Amino acid sequence: MKYSQNKKHVILIAGSTASGKSAYALKSALAIKKEQQGEALIINADSMQVYDVLNLLSARPQAEELSQAEHALYGTINPAIRFSTGAWLRAVERIIDLEKENQRTLIFVGGTGLYFSALIDGFTHVPSVSQDIVVSLEEEVKLLSRQERLELLQQRDPLMAERLIEPDKQRLVRALSVLQASGKSLATWQYEGQAGLLDDFEVERVVLNPERQVLSEKIERRFEMMMQGGAVDEVRALLDMRLEKNLPAMKAIGVQQIASWLKGDISKQEAIDLSVIATRQYAKRQRTWFRKRMKDWDWI
């Protein structure tokens, strides 16, 4: 893609887990350099790859890839921290401000749809919610069925119920916790959101969409390689930190499964099989989100 000389440009690369996003981003960065269009900065847009320790389990770019192009926001956050979409957007805003004097192409790559949505359309800075509220609500909703979750949301927050037709546990807890902490519906806060950050850029938008069977096989191979390459050591390191189980880093796929194996509750093969199944399910949810929200992107 040839860009206008009068406007800075940015490339957005979305895709499900194991779709090849990191490799595609690096290929794009190297192509820009080869075509003498300047340098590129690859910026993480994946909510798990921001965390330290989760090097393999989050499928972060490895040393060889990092040596070929500059990367940002990878492995910079302590797993004990609950890093939010708003925190990510503020970090990105600082990077964009620092890059104003440079002519580098910014390449955002990841599988977290909310990050891209916030980047393009803006994000609401909702008041912080105490961990006690979150833990209490997680306990309250953990055994609810899909219909029961919807009915609970309709009772307590009709405005959000209109938006979340089928609220999963995470979104339900988020909506209810904001309501309890602030006294206002999350929907009300969202109406008051700030603008996106890319108005001054020429934007290329790409979704990587490998065939389902190809993706499924790659997920299985990749997790087996993770197990061979040190994923177990990463889980041991997290367990040694004695973190609360409801922290995002502790919910990374593979962490609880491997932890259960280390405790002797399941076999190693069961840990692998459960992790692969969970990854496939996650990829399906990501693809569904992209199909609904990124219809106008270029699908590859």
Protein Blocks (a to p, Z undefined) as FASTA:
>chain_A
ZZdfkbccdddddddehilmmmmmmmmmmmmmmnonaccddddfbfklmpghilmlnopa
cfklmmmpccehihkacfkbccdfklmmmmmmmmmmmmmmpccdcddddjbfklmmmmmn
opcddddddfklmmmmmmmmmmpcfklmmmmmmmmmmmlmmmmmbacfklmmmmmmmmmm
nopafklmmmmpccdfklmpccddddddddfklmmmmmmmmmmmmmmnommmmmmmmmmn
opafkbmklmpghjlmmmmmmnopacfklmmmmmmmmmmmmmmmmmmmmmmmmmmpccZZ
